[in-house]
């Protein structure tokens, strides 16, 4: 299925900046939680060190949706990349399959250039 090819570079830049900001917004709580996790895990008090397990669990619950949202934002910006085509580009090149624009070739086995398959 051919990919939709947008040509607006401003939309691409806007979506790329949104993806960057979403990534930064996802990394700030992750960094703060990781610092807290390290502080809890490195404590000498056993009651505080037990809380590190709960902090690790919460961090894991946060990472899954945050990664999904950041992945979605980057994929959306990737799909909006403008594609520069030549003036004489055919419909196959516009769809992303330049082989469709080439002239059809003869069938290899019917031209005699390639020997027929051997039978055992």
N, C-alpha and C positions, 0 to 999 in steps of 0.2 A: 504494500500500500504506500503510495507516495506521501512524502512528508510535506506538510504545509510550509511554504517558504515565505516568511515575512521579510519585508525589505526595509522596515523602519529602524534605523540605528538608535533612535532615541528611546524607543520602547525596550530595546535590548539593554541599553545602558541603565535605564531605570530598574529593570528587573534584576540586572546584575548587582546594582547597589542595594536593592531590597534583599537579595540573597546574602550579601555581605553583612548587612545589618542584622538579619535573622541569625546568621552564624555567630556574630559577636554577642547578640542577646542570649543565645543558647550557651555560649562558652563562659559567660560571667558567672551564672549560678553554678555551673559545673566546676569551675575553678574554686569558688568559695566553698562548695561542699567537699571538694577534694582536700582542701587545706584543713577543713574541720575534721575530716576523716583521718588524716595523718596525725593531727594533734590528739584525737581521741585514742587512736591505736598506739601511739607512742607514750601514753600515760603509764605511770607506774602503779596507779591505783586500779585494782582489778574491776571495781564496779564501773569505773569510767571506761575502761578498755572494752567492757562488754557492750557498751553503747556504740562502739565502732561498728559492730555487726549491723545494728539498726541503721546507722548512717550509710553503710555500704549498700544495704538493701534499698534505701531511699534514693541513693545516687543511681543505682541500677534502674529503678523505676523512672527516674527523670531522663536518663540517657536514651531510652528507647523512643519515646515520642519526640524528644528534641532532635534526635538524629533523623527521624522520619520527616519532620518539618523542614529541617535544613536540606535534606536530600531533595524534597519536593521543590523547594525554592531554587536550588541550583539546577535541577533538571528543567524547570520552567524557563530559567534564563538561558540555558543551553539551547532549548528549542527555539528561542526567539532570535538566535543569531542571524544577522543578515547574510545572505549568500550573494556574492558578486559573480555574475555569469558573463560570458562573452556575448557580443552582439549577435553572433551567428549560432548561438546555442539552440539546440533542438528541444523538443518536448521531453526526450529521454534524459537529457542533462538537467533540465529544470526539475524533473522528478527525482534526480539523484542517481540515475542509472545511465551513464553516458554510452554504454554498450548498445542501447536500443537505437541510438542515432546512426550507428555504423551501417553500411550497406550489408545486406544479407550475404553470407558466404555459401558456397556449395557445401553439400553434405560430404563429410570426409570419406566415408566408405564408398560413396558412389562415384567419386572422381578418379579413383585408381591411385591416388597419392599414398594411400595407406592400405596395407594388405588386409584382406579379410581375416576375421578371427579363425584360428585353427580349431578343428574339431578333434577331440580326443578319442 
